[in-house]
Amino acid sequence: MELICWRKCRSYALPLVLFALLLALLSTISYRSRYYSSISNLNTKERLLSSNLESIDTVGSSYKVPDKPEFQALDAIEAFIPDVSEIQKQRVATLKSFCKLHPELSGIERVGVKKKLIKSHFKKNGNKYSLLPSYKFFECRVAKTGTTMRSFVWWAAFHDGKNIHDFPYYHPVVDPDVQKMDKISVEEFENIMRTHTGAMFVREPVMKIISAYFNKFCDPKKKWIMKKHFGFGEGTEGGTPSLGDVLGKLASDETLEVYEFDDHFTSYFNYCSPCLVNYSFIGRFETLKRDLQHLLFNVTSLHNALSYPIDQAPVSPKFTDCPYTMDHPLAFQDVNMDHVLKLIRKYKYEYAAFSYDPSDIIKYIRKRIDISKDFRESQQS
């Protein structure tokens, strides 16, 4: 009897196993379908890395450069995303989650008293903020994230609707009509946090450094200052350091205090203190036009005071005091990928808090290095 039962059970076993495998397969397909469907309307770079900083600490250790790396434009606007408000919710939620995981970045643990911290932060960085009380809006201006373009947009709101082209242009830092936040009291700060929309714009961290190099080191008027900061000499004589030289300096252990001496390389956490200040809007340089339009027309009432798009947007000058311009095939010829990986680790909090994927910049720079190699070979042949 037991033998008969065993034979029957064995005869049913294979179909049951196959049926179970089929169910597992269907379940996996269903899960993947739901998963990809749920992210199809979200920015592909909007991935929360804050709970897994180790992935950035070890980036590059197992990364293998493909034979033909995919080129991805970092300034591409993701026009396929239909709901910008949902993207904003995700960006802000990502930042808040990151700050909860890393309370030390608010500085409160170091200073001890929140009121004292607020005073010290705005005393040091308050002139980097633009405040518009009439529209219940403030922005922490981060260099190399489109601040010049946005200053053209904000101009009418700060200057009683006047046309910017009828007056000499002043940068917001030195424009006396732009209200700053360097003298606000703790009580004023707390009221602003409750009643105002706070905005900051960010950019892919390493790409921000590269842009700063081509904009500042290549400017004959500012080159000597940058050379002095980086230890390339204090005078204006001599050639300009290459992009590879500057990235190597920034990546070295000797320049850990790079955050302190120049706004273009300052950490967001020292500059805008996003774990202390309540930002309800996070814009990106890579999606600047789309984000700015959403901020003006859907988040604030600023559109009542200004027009957008503006008639004549500012164009960044292309300085020629560098070995190559950014779009030259040889611009990245001496960039060391090890330095790039070290920079990614150095700016790991920026990558995590603002959901930038390090693989994007790795692919981009690797592609530029390959272009340099191909160009040199074509010149030699």
Secondary structure, DSSP 8 states (H G I E B T S, - for coil): -HHHHHHHHHHHHHHHHHHHHHHHHHHHHHHHHHHHHHHTTS-TT----TT-THHHHTTTSS----SS-----TT---TT---HHHHHHHHHHHHHHHHHH-GGGGSHHHHS-HHHHHHHHHHHHGGGEEEEGGGTEEEE--TTSSHHHHHHHHHHHHTTT--GGGS----TTT-TTS--STT--HHHHHHHHHHSEEEEEE--HHHHHHHHIIIIIT-TTTHHHHHHHHTS-SSS-S----HHHHHHHHHSGGGTTHHHH-GGG--HHHHT-TTTS--SEEEEGGGHHHHHHHIIIII-SGGGTS-SS-SS---------SSS-TTSTTTTTT--HHHHHHHHHHTHHHHHHTT--HHHHHHHHHHHHHHHHHHHHHHH-
